[in-house]
Amino acid sequence: MELISLEKYRNLRVCVAVSGGIDSICLLHVFARSAAEFQITLSAVTCEHGIRGGESERDLNFVQSVCADWKVPLRVFSADIPARAKENRRGLEEEGRAFRYECFAEILQSDADAVATAHHRDDFAETVLFRLVRGTSLAGLGCIAERNGIVRPFLNVSRAEIEAYAQAHSLSYVNDSTNADEQYARNAIRHSVLPVLENLVGGAGERLVRFALRAKLDDDFLQTLAREKISERDGDFYVPVNLPQPLFSRACIDALKRLGVEKNYSDANAEEIEKLKGLQSGRKVCLPCGFEAAREGDVIVLYRPVRPFEGEIPFGRGNFRLSCYEAEITESGEDGLRADFGAFPEGCVLRTRREGDRITPFHGKEKPLKAFLTDRKIPARIGRALPLIAKGSEVYAVFGVEISDFVKVTDKTSLVVRLRMKRNG
């Protein structure tokens, strides 16, 4: 009896994740029987969670015995998952999963080209149903996907087929006693909900899987369209407010992920960003991990706010760090604002914007600096952090934006300097 072909794994180093249960033992057996035929370098990994006391130790001993009998190199990882879960404020199941994938990632770094898990079609159906009743999005239906070196050879194989394979080959395995406890939602779906659905609609589980796979294709397409609409500048991400909602929400989530917020966001965060579409420019909301989103004209920008520099630096030539910017005043260079170094009055300092600041722009009339930056369509969050040169409330230059008419280069200028800046990092 054959469950799958191993042709797609030919010449690879494959590490099979083994718990000792029927699914993973059958998967390991399939690979062990045919590894030589397909020139597969086979190994195994088991992750001991320390959750079920003596039963966990029994399972580990069993896996070690099987791997020794089948001459499969085994790597063992152990952790106190209850302690980790408490420390990280996560459930046991979530913490156990995180631990396993940490182990898999370590193996993939140097010991294997792929880590194979024994998730099968019924697992997929149960997960799809569980996520549907919890109100998942299309993206949430792309569960148990193959990615980042994790492969699922049994994903088109049913539990019944696996059980028949184990019987045909007289395979021994261990049973996890918690799998029968219907206090766990997944067990209740497996033992009570899905069987009822199967009786009502034959093939319900298989149809759930097909639906999820189609939904994944739709979501991948929408995700691609959404990403194309995002623009990035200096580490900030801009999303047009006029995007259709399915693209807008995906673009905002994608921008959050590109900022580094992978899992800490919620539906409430997405809804708060959505509300900005109906608010005036300048309104903002706080996001996880210290990030913010703000309405700026016809876009929503997602960014990490910077705290403006609050001190003063005596004016002079050289490099200066203020807030998230580095200012440079030099006699040479091709870019940057040109200014008459001798026209800056004594006592000028480098700092950031303050209330009451005024500027007389190049060939312009005096106006409040805040109004000037608004006219230039520079968002307040950026304007507050821009380096500038001032004496008192008189501003003589705003790096990257404008110089005062008082320091423009004339035929009487003896020293021309360049005022340049770049964003740190």
TORMIMI-617697 format. One record per residue: residue in three letters; x, y, z of N, C-alpha, C in turn. Coordinates in steps of 0.001 Angstrom, whole numbers, padded with zeros to 6 digits, always signed. Example, Ala and Ser with C-alpha at 12.3 -4.5 7.8 and 13.67 -1.06 7.14 Angstrom:
! TORMIMI-617697
ALA+013190-005690+007800+012300-004500+007800+013200-003300+007800/SER+012850-002250+007080+013670-001060+007140+012900+000030+007870/
This chain:
! TORMIMI-617697
MET+000847-001194+000000+000000+000000+000000+000879+001238+000000/GLU+000615+002150-000945+001388+003386-001035+000474+004575-000763/LEU+000940+005509+000038+000153+006704+000340+000524+007883-000545/ILE+001832+008071-000778+002323+009211-001556+003555+008788-002340/SER+003922+009614-003323+005189+009450-004022+006201+010427-003420/LEU+007438+009984-003331+008494+010839-002774+009327+011501-003865/GLU+008869+011458-005105+009649+011986-006219+010024+013458-006010/LYS+009110+014268-005485+009386+015695-005325+010464+015963-004273/TYR+010804+014944-003468+011834+015113-002435+013165+014467-002827/ARG+013256+014038-004079+014464+013371-004553+015698+014256-004314/ASN+016765+013622-003805+018075+014258-003570+018067+015323-002472/LEU+016981+015403-001711+016914+016390-000635+017279+015769+000714/ARG+017643+016654+001648+017799+016243+003049+016467+016532+003735/VAL+015765+015472+004129+014434+015627+004717+014455+015168+006175/CYS+013958+016038+007036+013841+015707+008465+012359+015575+008796/VAL+011940+014392+009253+010533+014135+009555+010264+014453+011028/ALA+009247+015270+011265+008838+015589+012643+008008+014435+013179/VAL+008459+013827+014277+007829+012611+014800+007421+012814+016257/SER+006138+012587+016534+005648+012669+017915+005462+011281+018517/GLY+005341+010266+017657+005050+008912+018114+003643+008487+017813/GLY+002782+009464+017403+001409+009148+017038+001338+008464+015685/ILE+000158+007966+015338-000002+007180+014123+000373+007966+012864/ASP+000012+009237+012802+000266+010025+011596+001765+010177+011333/SER+002512+010595+012353+003938+010851+012151+004728+009554+011991/ILE+004291+008470+012665+004975+007180+012493+004793+006679+011060/CYS+003585+006845+010514+003358+006425+009124+004185+007269+008163/LEU+004271+008559+008417+005069+009423+007543+006536+009021+007581/LEU+007059+008779+008780+008451+008358+008897+008672+007020+008184/HIS+007705+006110+008311+007824+004797+007666+007865+004931+006140/VAL+007004+005808+005586+006990+006033+004137+008367+006489+003664/PHE+008962+007434+004392+010280+007936+003998+011366+006890+004220/ALA+011300+006189+005345+012344+005209+005659+012369+004085+004615/ARG+011187+003671+004124+011105+002594+003124+011749+002984+001798/SER+011624+004271+001415+011982+004667+000052+013080+005719-000024/ALA+013684+006070+001100+014713+007122+001086+015859+006760+000142/ALA+016312+005529+000189+017437+005126-000667+017057+005205-002138/GLU+015849+004786-002471+015401+004808-003863+015425+006206-004448/PHE+015039+007175-003642+014970+008556-004124+016177+009380-003689/GLN+017183+008712-003165+018430+009367-002733+018152+010523-001758/ILE+017264+010236-000816+016909+011197+000227+017771+010940+001452/THR+018372+012007+001980+019092+011910+003248+018083+012133+004363/LEU+017754+011078+005091+016644+011112+006031+017113+011286+007462/SER+016377+012116+008206+016580+012261+009650+015222+012517+010283/ALA+015189+012598+011593+013931+012838+012309+014167+013817+013443/VAL+013094+014450+013887+013153+015361+015021+011917+015130+015881/THR+012090+015200+017179+010952+015148+018093+011094+016274+019103/CYS+009972+016869+019459+009961+018017+020374+009193+017621+021631/GLU+009887+017496+022733+009285+017048+023990+008856+018283+024785/HIS+007541+018383+025034+006962+019598+025606+006932+019628+027128/GLY+007050+018499+027750+006980+018482+029202+005603+018811+029740/ILE+004554+018497+028957+003189+018849+029374+002494+017678+030065/ARG+002722+016436+029567+001934+015297+030018+002703+014352+030940/GLY+003741+014868+031573+004468+014098+032578+005025+012790+032050/GLY+004667+011671+032711+005184+010361+032344+004795+009937+030949/GLU+003642+010389+030471+003214+010040+029123+004151+010658+028086/SER+004617+011888+028335+005567+012531+027422+006872+011752+027378/GLU+007319+011287+028542+008557+010505+028596+008382+009184+027854/ARG+007202+008566+028003+006918+007320+027273+006994+007548+025769/ASP+006389+008636+025287+006389+008943+023853+007802+009156+023340/LEU+008614+009882+024118+009990+010143+023700+010774+008841+023590/ASN+010615+007968+024594+011321+006683+024560+010892+005846+023349/PHE+009609+005913+023036+009102+005156+021894+009702+005670+020582/VAL+009722+006996+020411+010275+007585+019188+011755+007234+019061/GLN+012478+007306+020161+013905+006961+020122+014110+005504+019720/SER+013235+004630+020220+013349+003204+019901+013050+002946+018421/VAL+011999+003577+017891+011639+003398+016483+012753+003896+015571/CYS+013278+005080+015858+014330+005652+015015+015594+004781+015058/ALA+015881+004211+016226+017047+003325+016332+016818+002059+015502/ASP+015616+001468+015588+015309+000260+014830+015357+000508+013328/TRP+014890+001669+012887+014828+001987+011458+016083+002708+010969/LYS+017046+002866+011885+018332+003501+011556+018153+004909+010971/VAL+017308+005673+011643+017067+007069+011253+017660+007983+012327/PRO+018630+008823+011994+019191+009757+012982+018090+010641+013561/LEU+018101+010770+014887+017047+011526+015574+017647+012670+016370/ARG+017019+013828+016251+017411+014969+017079+016259+015281+018034/VAL+016581+015448+019318+015568+015670+020354+015686+017085+020908/PHE+014561+017780+020961+014471+019088+021612+013526+018957+022799/SER+013853+019599+023896+012994+019550+025084+012792+020957+025631/ALA+011612+021192+026181+011317+022496+026789+010202+022335+027807/ASP+010177+023242+028776+009101+023282+029766+008034+024235+029217/ILE+007127+023687+028407+006134+024518+027740+005190+025212+028730/PRO+004727+024548+029796+003875+025274+030756+004561+026516+031314/ALA+005858+026412+031626+006585+027574+032158+006730+028651+031094/ARG+007045+028228+029863+007189+029189+028769+005866+029886+028475/ALA+004785+029119+028496+003463+029690+028216+003096+030748+029250/LYS+003404+030461+030505+003117+031423+031568+003948+032684+031392/GLU+005225+032508+031061+006117+033653+030888+005689+034513+029698/ASN+005268+033870+028612+004904+034596+027395+003419+034936+027308/ARG+002660+034541+028336+001226+034817+028405+000494+034267+027187/ARG+000787+033002+026905+000131+032320+025796-000435+030994+026281/GLY-001362+030435+025508-001918+029135+025840-000903+028036+025583/LEU-001144+026865+026184-000210+025745+026025-000074+025335+024562/GLU-001211+025259+023861-001175+024822+022460-000384+025815+021612/GLU-000626+027102+021826+000074+028131+021051+001568+028121+021360/GLU+001897+027978+022634+003318+027978+023019+004017+026727+022491/GLY+003334+025593+022550+003915+024362+022025+004187+024466+020538/ARG+003264+025061+019812+003448+025229+018369+004638+026154+018103/ALA+004725+027245+018849+005844+028174+018658+007180+027475+018920/PHE+007212+026644+019951+008438+025900+020271+008821+024957+019133/ARG+007839+024234+018608+008131+023292+017519+008718+024013+016308/TYR+008137+025132+015958+008628+025823+014762+009973+026500+015000/GLU+010273+026824+016235+011625+027284+016551+012622+026153+016303/CYS+012258+024942+016730+013121+023770+016515+013300+023497+015025/PHE+012188+023561+014280+012263+023310+012836+013172+024326+012159/ALA+013043+025592+012556+013870+026641+011946+015351+026380+012189/GLU+015682+025909+013397+017089+025604+013708+017609+024465+012832/ILE+016787+023453+012632+017193+022319+011796+017389+022760+010345/LEU+016505+023619+009869+016584+024060+008479+017800+024937+008206/GLN+018360+025507+009252+019526+026370+009056+020732+025596+008537/SER+020861+024326+008967+022072+023608+008567+021896+022103+008335/ASP+020862+021491+008921+020773+020032+008910+019811+019442+007887/ALA+018933+020257+007298+017934+019708+006374+017490+020755+005369/ASP+017034+020258+004206+016447+021140+003204+014952+021315+003448/ALA+014352+020334+004136+012918+020392+004408+012615+019658+005698/VAL+011659+020190+006457+011109+019489+007615+009699+019060+007238/ALA+009431+017753+007315+008131+017202+006913+007273+016933+008140/THR+006071+017491+008153+005126+017214+009236+003999+016342+008693/ALA+003293+015661+009589+002304+014659+009178+000879+015197+009130/HIS+000702+016515+009007-000649+017053+008876-001323+016445+007643/HIS-002565+015996+007816-003269+015346+006715-004555+016092+006376/ARG-005311+015544+005442-006494+016236+004935-007523+016489+006025/ASP-007710+015555+006934-008699+015748+008007-008251+016849+008963/ASP-006937+016914+009248-006422+018017+010071-006752+019354+009420/PHE-006529+019409+008103-006792+020627+007355-008260+021019+007477/ALA-009154+020058+007266-010595+020336+007338-010992+020824+008727/GLU-010470+020178+009770-010790+020584+011136-010327+022019+011401/THR-009129+022344+010925-008591+023678+011147-009398+024731+010398/VAL-009787+024411+009167-010603+025337+008386-011924+025618+009098/LEU-012584+024561+009550-013868+024723+010230-013703+025533+011505/PHE-012666+025228+012280-012416+025930+013532-012211+027420+013271/ARG-011430+027730+012235-011151+029144+011958-012371+029869+011387/LEU-013177+029160+010608-014390+029774+010072-015333+030213+011188/VAL-015539+029350+012177-016469+029701+013257-015887+030777+014171/ARG-014565+030979+014101-013951+032066+014884-013916+033377+014114/GLY-014437+033361+012854-014531+034592+012089-013265+034978+011364/THR-012530+033994+010850-011274+034308+010178-011513+034986+008833/SER-010467+035601+008292-010492+036179+006953-010050+035114+005950/LEU-010017+035478+004661-009520+034540+003656-008096+034124+003970/ALA-007289+035080+004439-005889+034772+004755-005801+033693+005825/GLY-006748+033687+006760-006720+032707+007836-007045+031300+007375/LEU-007631+031183+006172-007951+029855+005651-006750+029199+004989/GLY-005689+029982+004786-004465+029415+004206-003652+028718+005266/CYS-004311+027952+006103-003649+027295+007226-002946+026022+006759/ILE-002017+025562+007567-001262+024339+007275-000633+024415+005874/ALA-000195+025598+005503+000422+025758+004186+001881+025315+004229/GLU+002405+024967+003060+003830+024665+002945+004580+025975+002728/ARG+005558+026251+003580+006324+027483+003424+007583+027403+004269/ASN+008567+028181+003827+009828+028320+004572+010462+026978+004923/GLY+010414+026021+003995+011062+024740+004232+010218+023715+004954/ILE+009010+024085+005393+008100+023147+006052+007220+022513+004975/VAL+007246+021186+004852+006451+020496+003831+005419+019588+004494/ARG+004310+019337+003781+003189+018534+004316+002865+017414+003329/PRO+003649+016354+003298+003437+015298+002289+002066+014641+002352/PHE+001420+014611+003520+000149+013901+003686-001079+014793+003488/LEU-000904+016007+002980-002023+016946+002976-003190+016487+002106/ASN-002944+015590+001161-004036+015045+000340-004416+013625+000756/VAL-003965+013235+001949-004222+011884+002462-005198+011980+003630/SER-006186+011108+003681-007172+011142+004763-006683+010360+005985/ARG-007349+010595+007114-007013+009862+008330-007305+008369+008142/ALA-008388+008067+007445-008740+006660+007219-007652+005954+006405/GLU-007091+006627+005420-006031+006032+004611-004771+005800+005441/ILE-004481+006732+006354-003317+006566+007225-003519+005373+008159/GLU-004717+005258+008714-005003+004132+009603-004888+002803+008858/ALA-005355+002772+007614-005257+001541+006816-003800+001209+006518/TYR-002991+002213+006292-001559+002012+006019-000869+001431+007247/ALA-001175+001992+008409-000568+001493+009646-000928+000026+009875/GLN-002182-000312+009600-002614-001697+009793-001936-002621+008772/ALA-001831-002154+007520-001242-002983+006473+000216-003306+006760/HIS+000916-002375+007414+002343-002558+007687+002623-002911+009152/SER+001536-003209+009909+001670-003628+011319+002525-002648+012114/LEU+002253-001345+011961+003037-000317+012638+002517-000077+014048/SER+003426+000020+014982+003079+000392+016357+003176+001910+016498/TYR+002379+002458+017401+002403+003906+017640+001833+004155+019029/VAL+001930+005367+019512+001401+005720+020827+000200+006634+020646/ASN-000673+006646+021630-001854+007517+021617-001702+008598+022674/ASP-001995+009822+022273-001996+010952+023205-003362+010973+023890/SER-003378+010769+025191-004656+010682+025911-005469+011967+025806/THR-004802+013109+025605-005539+014376+025536-006330+014502+024236/ASN-006018+013654+023235-006734+013742+021956-008202+013361+022083/ALA-008559+012661+023147-009954+012258+023338-010739+013250+024189/ASP-010056+014230+024765-010693+015183+025672-011404+016269+024865/GLU-012734+016232+024835-013493+017180+024033-013670+018533+024715/GLN-012975+018746+025831-012913+020103+026371-012072+020984+025457/TYR-011170+020337+024690-010401+021075+023695-011254+021206+022437/ALA-011384+022434+021933-012274+022702+020801-011937+021837+019592/ARG-010640+021686+019297-010258+020917+018117-010698+019459+018240/ASN-010584+018887+019446-011025+017501+019641-012535+017362+019472/ALA-013266+018365+019967-014726+018323+019824-015127+018386+018347/ILE-014420+019211+017577-014694+019292+016135-014388+017950+015473/ARG-013268+017346+015866-012844+016075+015252-013822+014944+015565/HIS-014219+014823+016834-014993+013648+017258-016501+013835+017161/SER-016971+015093+017219-018418+015315+017263-018949+016126+016084/VAL-018279+017214+015745-018835+018132+014739-018650+017612+013318/LEU-017419+017292+012945-017179+016842+011571-017917+015554+011218/PRO-017975+014563+012133-018753+013359+011792-020216+013670+011486/VAL-020813+014612+012222-022203+015001+011947-022306+015627+010557/LEU-021356+016518+010227-021351+017144+008911-021190+016101+007807/GLU-020329+015126+008045-020114+014077+007051-021383+013256+006836/ASN-022144+013033+007915-023402+012291+007784-024444+013104+007012/LEU-024425+014423+007230-025376+015285+006544-025006+015499+005085/VAL-023694+015730+004856-023191+015997+003502-021948+015137+003288/GLY-022076+014085+002532-020925+013218+002298-019765+013978+001674/GLY-018563+013756+002202-017389+014460+001685-017258+015879+002184/ALA-017904+016211+003304-017870+017581+003825-016442+018030+004124/GLY-015656+017137+004719-014281+017498+005058-013454+017817+003827/GLU-013594+016986+002811-012841+017214+001572-013271+018524+000920/ARG-014570+018839+000970-015055+020089+000387-014532+021303+001153/LEU-014407+021179+002469-013838+022266+003257-012393+022548+002827/VAL-011647+021481+002585-010259+021637+002150-010198+022319+000791/ARG-011052+021867-000144-011053+022475-001476-011426+023951-001411/PHE-012403+024275-000556-012797+025671-000378-011626+026501+000137/ALA-010917+025969+001113-009788+026706+001688-008689+026928+000650/LEU-008438+025934-000173-007397+026069-001198-007794+027107-002238/ARG-009076+027142-002623-009537+028176-003557-009452+029555-002912/ALA-009838+029630-001635-009770+030902-000920-008332+031405-000827/LYS-007396+030469-000662-005983+030847-000596-005526+031469-001914/LEU-005955+030900-003038-005598+031469-004336-006174+032877-004492/ASP-007438+033049-004082-008062+034379-004162-007307+035381-003288/ASP-007000+034951-002069-006321+035856-001151-004921+036212-001653/ASP-004200+035239-002194-002861+035521-002730-002935+036575-003830/PHE-003956+036473-004689-004125+037435-005775-004403+038835-005224/LEU-005317+038921-004253-005640+040213-003651-004442+040796-002893/GLN-003688+039925-002237-002499+040387-001520-001487+040989-002486/THR-001316+040371-003653-000383+040889-004653-000828+042256-005149/LEU-002132+042398-005452-002651+043690-005893-002470+044762-004819/ALA-002733+044387-003570-002624+045350-002470-001186+045825-002284/ARG-000239+044889-002339+001161+045266-002138+001627+046230-003227/GLU+001131+046058-004438+001521+046942-005530+001070+048382-005293/LYS+000067+048578-004446-000456+049923-004189+000275+050645-003053/ILE+001128+049928-002331+001854+050531-001205+003121+051206-001726/SER+003385+052403-001249+004661+053046-001546+005442+053189-000248/GLU+006759+053166-000369+007628+053236+000816+008627+054359+000640/ARG+008829+055135+001708+009799+056222+001683+010401+056389+003079/ASP+011716+056255+003147+012438+056431+004415+011881+055543+005524/GLY+011460+054343+005167+010974+053403+006177+009522+053579+006562/ASP+008829+054564+005975+007396+054756+006210+006627+054168+005030/PHE+005399+053703+005284+004617+053048+004238+003310+053808+004010/TYR+003013+054073+002743+001883+054916+002364+000843+054086+001608/VAL-000408+054168+002074-001509+053407+001484-002576+054396+001011/PRO-002956+054405-000278-004000+055323-000771-005333+055078-000076/VAL-006011+056166+000287-007291+056023+000995-008408+055578+000056/ASN-008228+055766-001250-009310+055447-002182-009273+054012-002688/LEU-008434+053176-002081-008408+051766-002486-009720+051088-002101/PRO-010202+050137-002904-011349+049328-002470-011025+048637-001149/GLN-012031+048477-000324-011795+047978+001034-010998+046680+001081/PRO-011281+045679+000202-010484+044440+000278-008995+044679+000043/LEU-008655+045652-000816-007248+045965-001045-006692+046858+000058/PHE-007507+047817+000520-007043+048748+001553-006655+048003+002827/SER-007529+047108+003293-007246+046395+004541-006010+045514+004403/ARG-005877+044853+003262-004700+043999+003046-003433+044833+002946/ALA-003516+045989+002295-002340+046853+002170-001882+047345+003538/CYS-002822+047701+004402-002462+048192+005740-001814+047089+006571/ILE-002378+045883+006518-001792+044762+007260-000408+044430+006715/ASP-000257+044468+005381+001044+044193+004778+002069+045243+005211/ALA+001641+046513+005257+002542+047580+005705+002965+047360+007154/LEU+002023+046946+007992+002360+046654+009390+003407+045554+009479/LYS+003228+044514+008683+004175+043407+008709+005553+043860+008227/ARG+005576+044709+007224+006860+045197+006709+007542+046132+007698/LEU+006750+046726+008592+007338+047509+009686+007911+046602+010770/GLY+007472+045344+010778+007971+044391+011766+006916+043864+012714/VAL+005655+044300+012540+004575+043829+013407+003969+042587+012757/GLU+004483+041418+013093+004073+040182+012433+002798+039581+013016/LYS+002673+039583+014351+001550+038867+014963+000810+039673+016028/ASN+001322+040827+016409+000751+041537+017550-000435+042434+017195/TYR-000820+042478+015930-001946+043320+015544-003258+042539+015692/SER-004370+043261+015689-005684+042634+015834-006658+043255+014838/ASP-007856+042679+014767-008895+043262+013914-009211+044685+014350/ALA-009128+044936+015659-009415+046284+016167-008412+047300+015607/ASN-007140+046901+015477-006140+047808+014898-006496+048142+013453/ALA-006880+047123+012689-007259+047345+011292-008477+048262+011200/GLU-009419+048099+012109-010616+048947+012105-010269+050393+012440/GLU-009329+050601+013367-008904+051964+013715-008249+052645+012519/ILE-007419+051898+011787-006804+052468+010581-007881+052810+009562/GLU-008868+051925+009411-009967+052141+008461-010704+053442+008770/LYS-010896+053752+010054-011620+054965+010451-010906+056232+009997/LEU-009581+056170+009850-008827+057351+009433-009251+057829+008049/LYS-009813+056931+007231-010239+057317+005885-011308+058407+005932/GLY-012094+058452+007000-013155+059444+007117-012787+060646+007955/LEU-011521+060732+008405-011085+061839+009256-010197+062807+008482/GLN-009993+063993+009045-009197+065014+008379-007708+064706+008471/SER-006952+065297+007587-005512+065086+007553-004891+065490+008884/GLY-003947+064688+009345-003275+064952+010619-003758+064071+011744/ARG-004958+063482+011602-005455+062585+012656-004670+061277+012613/LYS-004454+060687+013779-003640+059481+013852-004192+058509+014880/VAL-003724+057261+014813-004082+056234+015796-002810+055502+016192/CYS-002814+054982+017400-001670+054212+017898-001830+052750+017502/LEU-000709+052123+017159-000687+050731+016734+000249+049934+017637/PRO+000238+048614+017551+001133+047806+018402+002602+048115+018160/CYS+003429+047806+019165+004888+047902+019082+005382+049329+018878/GLY+004578+050320+019277+005038+051703+019212+004838+052382+017873/PHE+004166+051748+016915+003943+052355+015607+002654+053178+015615/GLU+002500+054005+014597+001310+054820+014446+000862+054816+012996/ALA-000408+055188+012780-000932+055414+011437-001585+056784+011436/ALA-001415+057529+010343-001963+058878+010279-002546+059138+008896/ARG-003594+059963+008872-004146+060430+007601-003317+061631+007149/GLU-002771+061549+005950-001999+062644+005377-002453+062859+003942/GLY-003393+063784+003764-003925+064027+002433-004692+062830+001931/ASP-004294+062320+000777-005022+061198+000177-004385+059852+000478/VAL-003560+059788+001535-002943+058518+001921-003050+058312+003430/ILE-002928+057069+003825-002705+056700+005225-001253+056269+005316/VAL-000497+056856+006228+000908+056484+006378+001073+055721+007681/LEU+001808+054613+007625+002122+053804+008804+003603+053979+009083/TYR+003955+054294+010320+005324+054709+010623+005632+054519+012106/ARG+006925+054584+012426+007343+054644+013820+007603+056100+014165/PRO+006867+056671+015111+007058+058086+015430+008436+058348+016031/VAL+008961+059529+015744+010251+059916+016297+010047+061060+017287/ARG+010852+061049+018300+010769+062112+019289+011688+063247+018852/PRO+011145+064443+018605+011985+065544+018127+013114+065867+019099/PHE+014240+066256+018539+015389+066697+019330+014998+067933+020133/GLU+015306+067949+021410+014843+069035+022269+015950+070009+022672/GLY+017202+069710+022351+018281+070600+022766+018704+071560+021667/GLU+019894+072136+021827+020474+073043+020849+021931+072667+020630/ILE+022400+072817+019391+023801+072571+019059+024366+073837+018436/PRO+025464+074359+018950+026043+075577+018369+026270+075416+016863/PHE+025922+076415+016107+026036+076377+014654+027497+076399+014218/GLY+027822+075529+013256+029168+075480+012704+029245+074411+011650/ARG+030356+074320+010959+030496+073300+009929+030735+071932+010571/GLY+030292+070870+009871+030479+069511+010372+029197+068716+010305/ASN+029181+067536+010978+028010+066651+011009+027349+066734+012376/PHE+026025+066689+012380+025271+066815+013625+024083+065864+013587/ARG+023847+065168+014690+022694+064274+014771+021585+064938+015591/LEU+020422+065039+014968+019250+065574+015647+018082+064652+015368/SER+017476+064127+016432+016345+063228+016294+016718+062082+015355/CYS+015917+061850+014314+016204+060742+013412+016979+061211+012185/TYR+017459+062457+012204+018172+062991+011051+019629+063311+011395/GLU+020445+063251+010372+021832+063691+010492+022017+064886+009573/ALA+022377+066041+010140+022595+067258+009357+024074+067415+009063/GLU+024353+067940+007874+025740+068146+007471+025883+069538+006870/ILE+026881+070286+007351+027195+071611+006815+028625+071550+006303/THR+028761+071652+004983+030075+071451+004384+030293+072445+003249/GLU+031557+072689+002927+031877+073610+001836+031799+072937+000477/SER+031810+071613+000457+031814+070895-000817+030552+070064-000952/GLY+030361+069509-002138+029213+068645-002384+028349+069180-003490/GLU+027622+068276-004101+026795+068642-005249+025324+068815-004876/ASP+024886+068161-003786+023475+068258-003417+023312+069094-002163/GLY+022083+069323-001772+021815+070098-000573+021515+071557-000897/LEU+021060+072285+000113+020743+073705-000040+022018+074536+000018/ARG+022180+075491-000896+023333+076395-000891+022999+077616-000043/ALA+023942+078032+000788+023717+079189+001657+025011+079971+001833/ASP+024845+081233+002191+025985+082118+002473+026379+081932+003939/PHE+027503+081268+004159+027903+080951+005528+028069+082206+006373/GLY+028610+083259+005776+028852+084485+006539+027606+085270+006856/ALA+026466+084922+006200+025233+085671+006443+024467+085193+007672/PHE+024834+084036+008194+024180+083563+009420+024667+084408+010598/PRO+023764+085001+011359+024209+085849+012471+024871+085042+013585/GLU+025717+085666+014338+026373+085010+015464+025320+084585+016487/GLY+025519+083415+017040+024581+082903+018033+023558+081928+017475/CYS+023657+081582+016177+022734+080596+015592+022990+079202+016179/VAL+021932+078424+016250+022037+077047+016756+021296+076108+015814/LEU+021660+074831+015907+020891+073779+015238+019912+073198+016246/ARG+018659+073067+015847+017626+072498+016709+016465+072055+015841/THR+015340+071732+016461+014121+071412+015725+013066+072475+016011/ARG+011935+072378+015316+010915+073432+015345+010331+073650+016746/ARG+010039+074923+017037+009376+075305+018284+008217+076239+017964/GLU+007277+076324+018877+006161+077248+018704+006702+078671+018634/GLY+006158+079463+017713+006582+080858+017550+007653+081055+016500/ASP+008234+079972+015973+009263+080097+014934+008684+080763+013693/ARG+009521+081612+013040+009126+082288+011812+010256+082171+010798/ILE+009912+082239+009531+010913+082161+008472+010542+083121+007343/THR+011549+083714+006743+011368+084508+005526+011946+083682+004387/PRO+011107+082932+003661+011621+082001+002653+012395+082727+001552/PHE+013209+081969+000846+013979+082478-000288+013039+083204-001260/HIS+013303+084502-001471+012482+085334-002344+011019+085353-001898/GLY+010771+085252-000592+009399+085245-000111+009191+086209+001037/LYS+007973+086154+001601+007617+087016+002715+007612+086217+004011/GLU+007861+086920+005111+007915+086265+006414+006567+085639+006753/LYS+006643+084458+007367+005428+083783+007815+005795+082815+008935/PRO+004816+082371+009725+005101+081369+010749+005650+080096+010099/LEU+006649+079501+010730+007258+078296+010171+006237+077171+010036/LYS+005351+077063+011012+004339+076009+010963+003466+076153+009715/ALA+003055+077381+009408+002234+077622+008224+003034+077360+006953/PHE+004316+077744+006984+005171+077525+005810+005288+076029+005500/LEU+005516+075204+006544+005643+073762+006338+004328+073158+005873/THR+003213+073681+006386+001901+073210+005943+001697+073519+004470/ASP+002084+074741+004057+001967+075119+002647+002801+074193+001763/ARG+003932+073752+002279+004789+072839+001525+004303+071392+001606/LYS+003164+071183+002276+002561+069847+002429+003492+068874+003155/ILE+004200+069395+004137+005070+068558+004965+004286+068180+006219/PRO+004028+066912+006440+003241+066494+007604+003867+066978+008915/ALA+003005+067263+009878+003482+067776+011167+004458+066825+011826/ARG+004218+065473+011710+005093+064505+012358+006514+064590+011806/ILE+006657+064980+010523+007982+065136+009924+008537+066522+010215/GLY+007677+067531+010074+008122+068910+010310+008678+069135+011695/ARG+008085+068443+012694+008566+068633+014069+009970+068083+014275/ALA+010410+067150+013417+011705+066502+013612+012790+067012+012665/LEU+012435+067884+011712+013426+068360+010753+014473+069249+011424/PRO+015749+069065+011129+016775+069961+011665+016655+071346+011028/LEU+016930+072354+011816+016913+073715+011276+017983+074555+011970/ILE+018280+075691+011355+019241+076652+011938+018460+077897+012303/ALA+018589+078340+013538+017802+079486+014015+018563+080288+015046/LYS+018124+081519+015205+018561+082353+016324+017304+082931+016923/GLY+017034+082586+018179+015760+082961+018760+014639+082287+017990/SER+013642+083058+017579+012529+082505+016813+012703+082691+015311/GLU+013817+083308+014897+014072+083520+013479+014781+082296+012899/VAL+014162+081672+011919+014707+080468+011294+015404+080853+009990/TYR+016666+080411+009846+017457+080779+008672+017580+079636+007661/ALA+017286+078441+008075+017306+077317+007137+016586+076130+007752/VAL+015837+075397+006925+015235+074117+007310+015838+073084+006379/PHE+016624+072180+006936+017345+071208+006123+016382+070403+005248/GLY+016767+070251+004000+015964+069480+003071+014752+070201+002543/VAL+014517+071472+002992+013299+072175+002604+013592+073557+002003/GLU+014191+074453+002787+014313+075839+002349+015358+076598+003161/ILE+015935+077652+002543+016770+078595+003286+016031+079924+003369/SER+016400+080696+004355+015843+082041+004485+016428+082953+003416/ASP+015664+083945+003028+016157+084926+002069+017366+085676+002627/PHE+017493+085678+003968+018597+086403+004604+019954+085736+004389/VAL+019961+084431+004037+021243+083729+003889+021435+083211+002459/LYS+020720+083809+001516+020880+083383+000126+022260+083797-000389/VAL+022726+083055-001384+024020+083335-001993+023887+084537-002936/THR+024805+085519-002775+024820+086708-003635+026212+086897-004213/ASP+026386+087957-005009+027711+088219-005572+028695+088704-004513/LYS+028206+088962-003299+029077+089390-002201+029453+088223-001280/THR+028912+087018-001564+029190+085852-000723+030654+085444-000853/SER+031300+085222+000304+032701+084793+000270+032843+083296+000525/LEU+031868+082659+001197+031932+081219+001481+030544+080604+001328/VAL+030441+079718+000331+029189+079003+000096+029254+077643+000792/VAL+028220+077322+001563+028158+076009+002210+026926+075260+001716/ARG+027009+073943+001870+025881+073071+001535+025245+072580+002828/LEU+023942+072671+002872+023183+072156+004022+022465+070885+003572/ARG+022943+069766+004070+022390+068475+003669+021954+067680+004874/MET+021049+066726+004653+020627+065855+005746+020283+064496+005191/LYS+020325+063516+006061+019846+062185+005733+019220+061582+006975/ARG+018340+060636+006746+017655+059999+007864+018579+058936+008453/ASN+018767+058967+009757+019631+057976+010407+019090+056581+010187/GLY+019999+055667+009872+019605+054275+009689+019007+054017+008333/
